Amino acid sequence: MKIVIAGGTGTVGRHTLDAVRAAGHQAVSLSRSVGVDLIAGTGVDAALDGADAVIDTVNVSTLKARTAEEYFTTATGNLLGAAQRARVAHVVVLSIVGIDRMPYDYYAGKIAQERVVEASPVPWTILRATQFHEFAGQLYGQARIGPLHVAPRARVQPIAAREVGEHLAELAAGGAQGRARDLGGPREERLDEMVRAFARHAGHRGWIPSVSLPGAQMKGMRAGDALPDADALRGRQTYAEWLAAL
């Protein structure tokens, strides 16, 4: 099979690319570096020529609902349009567990993305996954008050991005499922403790206070709205195991 991965250089996309190749399929990564711009729509048709399946792992760095909505509806809309023209048999889209319970801020963009997918004539599968283990390191670098690192409070059940990529590759090789079973990590964690553990692993010895960030999305995460339901699939590698392997 020829499987095209949009966002193939990202946190999950690069693992998806590896998993597709490991399964013996032809993997093609879509990114601006190879002349593909999903927002402008340039280069997409040529990249999808002959594709059997497409995996959408694209992402945007924003906390603003309007920015996220515009990005995901445009990028995924252009990808689906090209997939339809190329007669692609299956499009798999990565989403996030719990976004319907807290459809605010960045998550509003993911809800909008799912609606675009559901309205498409191309056979589709949406996989909602929980936050990644890698999320703690991203927050360590980004969550600051002046020079002080802070650790946002939230209840999460993180999973290794590698395991998400492997599952996306497996889904793409099969038939369209609509909404697939959610995918979560093996155990619940406190996000602020994850950030501090990452900081210690990186050699940081300073104080990192726990903070409750504003916004409806973060409030929902503190309440546990981002946790998977009991029937969700579970990953294998714990956060502590992932951190020890870095």
N, C-alpha and C positions, 0 to 999 in steps of 0.2 A: 504494500500500500504506500501511496504518497500522502504523507500527513504534514500539513502546514501548521506551524505554531506562530501565532501572532503574539508578540511580546516575548520572543524566544531568548532574549538576553536578560530578562528580568529574574527576580528571586525565584519564582516558580517555573517560568518559561525555560530557563536553562536546564533545570532538572527534567522537565517534560521532554525537551529535545533529546537529552541523553537516554531517557527511558524509551522513547520511540525508536531510536537507533538500536538500543539493546534488544528490542523485540524483533529486530530484523526488518523494520520498515524504512522507507526513505523519508528523512526528516528535513524540512525546509523552514528556516527561521525568517520571519518577517520583521524588519526593522528599518529605520531610516538609513542605517549604514549600508543597506543593500538596495536603496532606492525606492523603498516603500513608505508612503506616508498615509496612514489610515485616516487622519483628519482631512487632508486634502483629497484623499481618494486616489492618489497617483501611484502607479506601479502595482496596484492590488490585483487587477485582472490578470496581468502577465504572471504574477507569482502564484496564482491559484490555478493556472492552466494545467489540466491533468490531475488535479488533486482529488483524492478519494475522501479525505476528511480534513477538517480544520479545527484547531484548538485555540480558543481565545483566552489569553492570560494577560491582556493589556491592562495597564494601570496608569493612574495619574496621581501626582502628589498634591493634594488639596484637602482642606477641611470644609470648603464651601459647597453647599448643596448645588447651587446653580452651575458652578464650574464643573462639578463632577457629572451632573446631568448632561450638560452640553458635550462634554468629552465622550462619555460612554455611549450616548445615543448616536453621536456622529461616527465615532471609530467603529463601533460594533455594527451600526447601520451600513456603513460602507463595506465592511467585511462580509456581511450577509448578502448585500446586493451583488458583490462579486462572486460569492459562493453560488448564488442562484444562477447567475449567467454562466458559470463554469460547470453547472450541474453537479456540484459537490453533494455527495450522498449523506453527509452527516457533519454537523457543527457542534462542538462541545464548548461550553462557556463556563468559566470559573466564576463563582459568586461567593457570598459570605453567609454563614449561618446566622440566623436571627435578624436579618435586615428588615423583615416584615414586622418584627416586634419593636423596632426603633428606626423607622424610615426617615432619618434626619441626617443633616450634614452630608458627609461623604457617602453614607449608606443610601441616601436618597438617589444618588447617581447609580448605585448598583441596582436599586429597584427599577429605575428607568431603563437600565440596560436589559434587565430580565424581560421587561414588557416588550422591548424591541425584538428580542429573540422569540418570545412566545407568539408574536404576530407574524413572524417570517414563514414563508412557504417551505423553506429549507428544513429538512428533518433535524431536530435539535435535542441536545441533552444539556441541562443545567446542573452543575455540581456545586453545592454550597459547602464550603469548608470553613473550619474555625481559623483563628489567627495562627500564624506560623511561629515556631520557636525563634526564627530570625527577627521577629517583630520587636523583641526586647532590646536587641542591639541597635535597631533603628531608632527606638525611643531614647536609648541612652545617648545617642549622638544628637538627637533633635530636641528633646524635652529639657529646656533650660530656662532659668530665670536669671538673666545676666550671666555671670560665669558659673553659676551653681547648677549642677545636674539635678533633676527631680525625677521621681518615679510615680507615674500616674496610677491611681487605684483602679482596679477593675477585676472582675472575675472572668477568667478565660480558661479554655481547655485546649492548649496549643498543640500543634502537630508539626512535624518536620516538613519543610517545603519539598524535600526530596520525595517523601511518601505521597504528597499531593500530586506531584508531577507523574509519578508512577501510575497513580490511579487514573489521572486524566488520559494518559497514553493507552491504558487498558480500555477505558470507555470509548475512546475514539476508534479503536479497532473493531468495536462491536456496533450493534444497531442503536438507533436513536431511542432514548428512554423517556424523554420529557424531563421531569424533575427526578433526578437520581437520588438515592439515599444520601443524606448528609454525611459528611466525613469530619470527624473530630479527633482530638488527641486522646491519649490513653488515660489522662487524669486531669482533674481541675487544678489550676494554679492561681496564685495571686500575681497580677501583673507587676505590681511594685516590687515584690520579692524577686521576680524574674529579672527585672532591670538591675537591681542591686547585685544579684548573683553574676550577671554578665559584666557589670562594672568591676567586681572583684577579680573575675577571670582575666579582664583586660589590664589589671594592675592598678585600678583606681582605689585609693584608700580613704578618700574624703567622705564627708557626710552627704548622703543622698536622701532627702526627706520624701516621704509619701505625700502626694497631693491629690486632691479631687478636682480634676479639670472641669471647666464649665462646658455646657452644651448638653442637649438632649441625648445625643449618641453616647457620650461618656457616662451620663447618668444611667442610661439603660445597661451599659456594660457593668457598671458597679452593682446593679441589681441582679445581674446574672442573665440578662436577656440575650447575650451572645453565646450562651452555653448550648451544646447540642441536646436534642431530645434523647430519650432512652433507646430508641430504635436506630440511632445513627451508627454508621460504621466507625470503628476505632482504629487509630494508628497504633504503632508499636513502640516507637522510640520516645522515651520521656524527655522532658526538657533537661533534666540533670544529665542524662546520658548524652544528649546532643551537645550540651555545653562541654562535657568532659572530652568529647571527640574533636573539638575545635583545635 
